[in-house]
């Protein structure tokens, strides 16, 4: 079991990263379903820049960090993240896309939206939670 001295810095780093992520989502207006829906209807391409910038940052971090650092800040070595595609992944991603397209709400921005008082997204979060529960029960 890890000691508080080992877990506190990791917890604080996670908190700061989450706050920065939420601030970025709020600043980019991605927490507003209307903005997301106008992007999905190809009427507003501002979020394309936001998502493109995010993809570039992650791509650089995944490719450069292992070359520049001996090990991550809170682990002994870098891990690979293999992805396995199967029918469940396909169905789940299709359901996610349909839900996002109908509501304009994604899980991360929905949680950030609650932080700024947009309580209407609670309906979407309740639907996401119900879907996750059904999937968890089905997978047993």
GITA-V591029 format. One record per residue. RES is the residue in one small letter. OMEGA is omega in radians with two decimals (NA if undefined). Layout:
res->[RES & RES]
omega->[OMEGA & OMEGA]
This chain:
res->[x & x & x & x & x & x & x & x & x & x & x & x & x & x & x & x & x & x & x & x & x & x & x & x & x & x & x & x & x & x & x & x & x & x & x & x & x & x & x & x & x & x & x & x & x & x & x & x & x & x & x & x & x & x & x & x & x & x & x & x & x & x & x & x & x & x & x & x & x & x & x & x & x & x & x & x & x & x & x & x & x & x & x & x & x & x & x & x & x & x & x & x & x & x & x & x & x & x & x & x & x & x & x & x & x & x & x & x & x & x & x & x & x & x & x & x & x & x & x & x & x & x & x & x & x & x & x & x & x & x & x & x & x & x & x & x & x & x & x & x]
omega->[-3.11 & 3.14 & 3.08 & 3.14 & 3.12 & -3.05 & -3.10 & 3.12 & 3.12 & 3.12 & 3.11 & 3.10 & 3.10 & 3.12 & -3.14 & 3.12 & 3.11 & 3.10 & 3.10 & 3.11 & 3.12 & 3.09 & 3.11 & 3.10 & 3.13 & -3.14 & -3.12 & -3.10 & 3.12 & 3.11 & 3.12 & -3.12 & -3.13 & 3.13 & 3.14 & 3.14 & 3.09 & 3.04 & -3.12 & 3.07 & 3.13 & 3.11 & -3.10 & -3.07 & 3.12 & -3.14 & 3.07 & 3.09 & 3.12 & -3.12 & 3.09 & 3.09 & 3.13 & 3.12 & -3.14 & 3.12 & 3.14 & 3.12 & 3.12 & -3.13 & -3.12 & -3.10 & -3.04 & -3.07 & 3.13 & 3.14 & -3.07 & -3.08 & 3.08 & 3.11 & 3.11 & -3.09 & -3.04 & 3.10 & -3.10 & -3.13 & 3.08 & -3.13 & 3.01 & -3.12 & 3.14 & 3.09 & 3.13 & 3.12 & 3.06 & -3.10 & -3.14 & 3.11 & 3.14 & 3.14 & -3.14 & -3.14 & 3.08 & 3.09 & 3.10 & -3.13 & 3.12 & 3.12 & 3.12 & -3.13 & -3.14 & -3.03 & -3.06 & -3.06 & 3.08 & -3.05 & -3.12 & 3.10 & 3.12 & 3.13 & 3.08 & 3.13 & 3.09 & 3.13 & 3.11 & 3.03 & 3.09 & -3.03 & 3.13 & -3.13 & 3.10 & 3.10 & 3.13 & 3.11 & 3.09 & 3.08 & 3.10 & 3.14 & 3.12 & 3.10 & 3.11 & 3.11 & 3.14 & 3.12 & 3.12 & 3.12 & -3.14 & -3.07 & -3.11 & NA]
